[in-house]
């Protein structure tokens, strides 16, 4: 009997973890093919440092092929252009051909929704740090800013979900302005769609708002919450209430959307391109398809005056990928699903960097209600984040996805 064929689309946090977990679970009983538009793993959390010259792309990435090859996984560096869930095939460009699958794991991550606000994106006026090219452009703009400084605006638009990165970049910006002796010559403003500081898209944590306000006050940062962006001009952000906030440098985190190739599959996704899944991360529409990370739909359990999303990056992404892979393995073995966990029930673990300081965020559940949650500030968190970056890159490069 031939090995079952599993295709994984995407090779970063979710794709890498899912592919390696499948091999650990099934060995030679599965033939895994990873198709990825990028041929390098990127440790996205470190993009907050790259614009300031504290990291280069080579410091926070590694080539995927050697890792997959060492574990008997076929790797194809190509972009998926079509998915046929009836024929169970995936088509890739650049001569990648057509690949049949028994099971498909979608780990395609996100694309930035720059259309939500005029003036965002590479052709606009505000920087972003959510992708490597974005962060590199933000670095070039930072170097220009140093020769002609002025007001700084950091923000996260309506519909955004990656608030942690916005806060980290905000506090690292404050640190860099002090280092450049510009903190007394410039202003730093934080604009966020969150209903209060420290919401993070997860409902906030006990004492979080008070703690974040202390951080903001200490750094002399002005924060406006519950705001919606109308336009980003050449030197200003215009909000929907008509007010304008001037800037010489701006970094704004936009909302995320699912990839177009996933959205093109009939009945597979919601209107944002996310795949509705069961708590096994199996598609509700197609039983042979699973999704993990940002590609998986997580319903927002609340309403806010300005819409915001839920973060699905980092720790929860890897957790979802492992659950999906274990359930694919169970299906191949003819067993019932072995792993069940809603996103809301996953533990929240985050190290929010703040230059030379930081905040450790721990909670038993990602979303309320929770039984235990805590935020621990201190310079040790900065050191922990530096150490974790090195550890995670090491374990991922060597395929040790079962390590914590």
C-alpha positions in Angstrom: 0.0 0.0 0.0 1.5 3.3 -1.1 2.0 6.1 1.4 -0.7 8.7 1.7 0.1 12.1 0.0 -0.1 15.3 2.1 0.5 18.7 0.5 1.3 21.6 2.8 1.0 25.1 1.3 3.4 27.5 3.1 6.7 27.0 4.8 6.8 29.4 7.7 5.6 28.9 11.3 2.5 26.8 10.5 3.8 25.1 7.4 7.1 24.0 8.9 5.5 22.8 12.1 2.8 20.8 10.3 5.1 19.1 7.8 7.6 18.0 10.4 4.9 16.9 12.9 3.4 14.7 10.1 6.7 13.0 9.5 7.2 12.5 13.3 3.7 10.9 13.5 3.7 8.7 10.5 7.3 8.2 9.2 7.3 6.4 5.9 3.5 6.0 5.9 3.2 9.5 4.6 4.7 11.4 1.6 4.8 15.1 2.5 5.3 17.9 -0.1 5.6 21.5 1.0 4.9 24.1 -1.6 6.0 27.6 -0.6 6.3 30.9 -2.4 9.3 31.7 -0.2 12.3 29.5 0.1 13.4 30.8 3.5 11.9 30.5 7.0 11.5 34.0 8.5 11.3 34.7 12.2 8.7 37.5 11.9 8.8 38.6 15.5 12.2 40.1 15.0 11.1 42.4 12.2 10.5 45.0 14.9 14.2 45.4 15.2 15.3 45.3 11.5 14.4 48.9 10.6 16.7 50.2 13.3 19.7 48.1 12.0 19.6 45.7 14.9 18.9 42.8 12.6 19.5 41.9 9.0 17.4 39.4 7.0 20.2 36.7 7.2 20.1 37.0 11.0 16.5 36.0 11.3 16.0 33.5 8.5 17.3 30.2 7.1 16.9 28.2 3.9 14.0 25.7 4.0 15.2 23.0 1.7 18.0 21.6 3.9 15.6 21.3 6.9 12.9 19.5 4.9 15.4 17.3 3.0 16.9 16.1 6.2 13.5 14.8 7.3 12.5 13.2 4.0 10.0 16.0 3.0 9.8 17.2 -0.6 10.2 20.9 -0.9 9.0 22.9 -3.9 9.8 26.6 -4.1 6.8 27.9 -6.1 3.6 29.8 -5.7 0.4 27.9 -5.7 -1.9 29.2 -8.4 -4.9 26.9 -8.0 -6.5 24.4 -5.7 -9.1 21.9 -6.9 -10.8 20.4 -3.8 -12.9 18.0 -6.0 -9.9 16.5 -7.9 -7.7 17.0 -4.8 -4.9 18.8 -6.7 -2.7 21.8 -6.2 -1.2 23.6 -9.1 2.0 25.6 -8.8 3.7 28.2 -11.1 7.3 28.3 -12.3 7.0 24.8 -13.7 5.9 23.5 -10.3 3.3 21.3 -11.9 0.2 19.7 -10.5 0.3 17.8 -7.2 -2.4 15.4 -6.1 -3.1 15.0 -2.4 -5.1 12.8 -0.1 -5.0 15.6 2.5 -4.1 19.3 2.2 -2.9 21.6 5.0 -3.3 25.3 4.2 -0.6 27.4 6.1 -0.5 30.3 3.7 -0.3 33.1 6.3 -1.6 36.6 5.3 -1.5 39.4 2.9 -1.7 43.0 4.0 -5.0 44.8 3.3 -3.6 48.1 2.3 -6.8 49.1 0.6 -8.5 49.7 3.9 -7.0 53.2 4.1 -5.7 55.3 1.2 -2.0 56.1 1.6 -1.0 52.8 3.1 1.4 50.3 1.5 4.6 50.5 -0.5 3.2 53.2 -2.8 1.8 55.2 0.1 3.3 57.3 2.8 3.3 55.2 6.0 5.7 52.3 6.6 4.8 48.8 7.8 6.8 46.0 9.4 4.6 43.0 8.8 6.8 41.5 6.0 10.5 41.5 5.3 10.2 43.9 2.3 8.0 46.2 4.4 10.5 46.2 7.3 13.4 46.9 4.9 11.6 49.9 3.4 10.8 51.0 7.0 14.5 50.9 7.7 15.4 53.1 4.7 12.7 55.6 5.8 14.2 55.6 9.3 17.6 56.4 8.0 16.2 59.3 6.0 14.3 60.4 9.1 17.4 60.7 11.2 18.7 63.4 8.8 15.4 65.3 8.9 13.5 64.4 12.1 10.0 65.4 13.1 6.9 64.0 14.6 6.5 60.2 14.7 3.2 58.3 14.4 2.9 54.6 15.1 -0.5 53.0 14.6 -2.8 50.0 13.9 -5.8 50.6 11.7 -9.4 49.5 12.0 -9.6 45.7 11.4 -6.0 45.2 12.4 -5.1 42.2 14.5 -1.3 42.4 15.0 -1.4 44.9 17.8 1.6 43.3 19.6 4.0 44.3 16.8 2.6 47.8 16.8 3.3 48.2 20.6 6.8 46.6 20.3 7.7 48.9 17.4 6.3 51.9 19.3 8.4 51.3 22.4 11.5 50.4 20.4 11.0 53.6 18.5 10.9 55.5 21.8 14.2 53.8 22.7 15.8 54.6 19.4 14.7 58.3 19.6 16.4 58.5 23.0 19.6 56.9 21.7 19.7 59.4 18.8 19.0 62.2 21.3 15.9 63.1 19.4 13.3 62.3 22.1 13.1 66.0 23.2 13.0 67.3 19.7 10.2 65.1 18.4 6.7 63.9 19.4 5.6 60.3 19.5 1.9 59.4 19.0 0.2 56.1 19.1 -3.1 55.6 17.1 -4.9 52.4 17.7 -8.3 51.0 16.8 -8.4 49.1 20.2 -11.0 50.3 22.6 -8.3 50.7 25.2 -4.5 50.3 25.4 -3.5 46.8 26.2 -6.5 45.2 24.5 -4.2 43.5 22.0 -7.1 42.0 20.1 -7.6 39.4 22.9 -9.8 41.4 25.3 -7.0 42.7 27.5 -5.6 41.2 30.7 -6.0 42.2 34.4 -4.0 45.3 35.1 -2.9 45.6 31.5 -4.4 48.9 30.6 -2.9 50.5 33.7 0.5 49.0 33.0 0.6 50.1 29.4 -0.5 53.6 30.4 2.5 53.7 32.8 4.8 52.7 29.9 3.3 55.3 27.6 3.6 58.1 30.3 7.2 57.1 31.0 8.1 57.4 27.4 6.1 60.6 26.8 3.9 58.9 24.2 0.5 60.3 23.4 -2.1 57.6 22.7 -5.5 57.8 21.0 -7.6 54.7 21.3 -10.8 53.6 19.4 -9.8 55.6 16.3 -10.4 54.8 12.7 -8.1 56.0 9.9 -9.5 57.8 6.9 -6.4 58.7 5.0 -2.6 58.8 5.2 -1.1 61.8 3.4 2.4 62.7 2.8 2.9 64.1 6.2 -0.3 63.5 8.2 -2.7 60.8 9.3 -6.4 61.9 8.9 -8.8 60.1 11.3 -12.5 59.6 10.5 -13.4 62.3 13.1 -11.7 64.8 10.8 -8.7 65.4 13.0 -5.2 65.2 11.5 -2.0 64.0 13.2 1.2 65.2 11.5 4.3 63.0 11.0 7.7 63.0 9.5 7.8 59.2 10.0 4.9 56.8 10.3 4.5 53.1 10.8 1.0 51.7 10.5 0.0 48.0 10.9 -2.9 47.2 8.5 -5.5 44.5 8.7 -4.7 41.0 7.3 -6.5 39.0 4.6 -6.3 35.4 3.4 -4.4 34.7 0.2 -6.3 35.1 -3.0 -5.6 31.6 -4.2 -7.4 30.3 -1.1 -10.3 32.7 -1.5 -10.8 31.5 -5.0 -11.8 28.0 -3.9 -15.6 27.8 -3.9 -17.1 27.7 -0.4 -13.8 27.2 1.3 -13.3 30.6 3.0 -15.2 33.5 4.5 -15.2 37.0 2.9 -11.8 37.8 4.3 -10.2 34.6 2.9 -10.0 32.7 6.2 -11.0 29.0 6.3 -13.8 28.1 8.8 -12.6 25.1 10.8 -13.7 22.7 13.5 -11.7 22.5 16.7 -9.6 19.9 14.9 -8.6 22.5 12.3 -10.4 20.6 9.6 -12.2 22.6 7.1 -16.0 22.7 7.6 -16.5 22.6 3.8 -13.9 20.0 2.6 -13.0 17.1 5.0 -9.6 16.6 3.2 -8.5 20.1 3.9 -7.1 21.5 7.1 -5.9 25.0 8.0 -3.5 26.4 10.6 -2.3 29.9 11.6 -3.7 33.0 10.1 -5.3 31.0 7.3 -7.8 29.5 9.9 -10.8 31.5 10.7 -11.3 32.6 14.3 -14.6 34.4 15.0 -14.3 37.6 16.9 -16.3 37.1 20.1 -17.1 40.8 20.8 -18.1 44.0 19.1 -16.1 47.2 19.4 -17.0 50.7 18.2 -14.1 50.4 15.7 -13.7 46.8 14.4 -10.6 45.0 15.3 -9.3 41.5 14.6 -7.7 38.7 16.6 -4.0 37.9 16.5 -3.2 34.4 15.3 0.6 34.7 15.0 3.5 33.0 16.8 2.6 30.6 19.6 -1.0 29.9 18.5 0.1 29.4 14.9 2.4 26.6 15.8 -0.2 25.0 18.2 -2.8 25.0 15.5 -0.4 23.4 13.0 0.5 20.6 15.3 -3.2 19.9 16.0 -4.0 19.9 12.3 -1.0 17.5 11.6 -1.9 15.1 14.3 -5.5 14.9 13.1 -4.4 14.3 9.5 -2.2 11.5 10.8 -5.2 10.1 12.7 -7.3 10.2 9.6 -4.6 8.4 7.6 -4.5 5.7 10.2 -8.3 5.4 10.1 -8.7 6.8 13.6 -10.9 9.4 15.1 -9.4 12.9 15.6 -6.9 12.9 18.4 -6.5 16.6 19.1 -9.2 19.2 19.8 -8.7 22.8 20.9 -10.4 26.0 20.0 -8.2 29.0 19.5 -9.9 30.6 22.5 -8.8 27.8 24.8 -5.1 28.0 23.8 -2.7 29.5 26.3 -1.5 33.0 25.7 2.3 33.3 25.8 3.9 36.5 24.6 7.1 38.5 25.3 6.5 42.1 24.3 9.8 43.8 23.8 10.2 47.5 24.6 13.8 48.4 23.7 15.7 47.5 26.9 12.6 46.7 28.8 9.5 44.5 28.1 6.4 42.8 29.4 5.8 39.0 29.7 2.2 38.1 29.0 0.8 34.8 30.3 -2.8 33.5 30.4 -4.4 30.1 30.6 -6.7 31.0 27.7 -6.2 33.2 24.6 -9.6 34.8 24.9 -11.9 35.4 27.9 -13.2 34.0 30.2 -9.9 33.1 31.9 -9.0 31.7 35.2 -5.4 32.9 35.3 -3.6 35.8 33.5 -0.7 38.0 34.4 1.6 40.6 32.9 5.1 40.9 34.2 7.2 43.9 33.3 11.0 44.3 33.5 14.3 44.3 31.6 14.5 40.5 31.9 11.8 40.2 29.3 14.0 41.9 26.7 16.8 39.4 27.5 14.3 36.5 27.3 13.1 37.7 23.9 16.6 37.8 22.5 17.3 34.3 23.9 14.0 33.0 22.5 14.8 34.3 19.0 18.1 32.3 18.9 16.4 29.2 20.4 13.5 29.2 18.0 15.6 29.6 15.0 17.9 26.8 16.1 15.1 24.4 16.9 13.2 25.2 13.6 16.3 24.9 11.4 17.0 21.5 12.8 13.4 20.3 12.7 12.9 20.0 16.5 9.3 21.1 16.4 8.4 18.9 19.3 10.6 20.9 21.7 8.6 23.6 23.6 
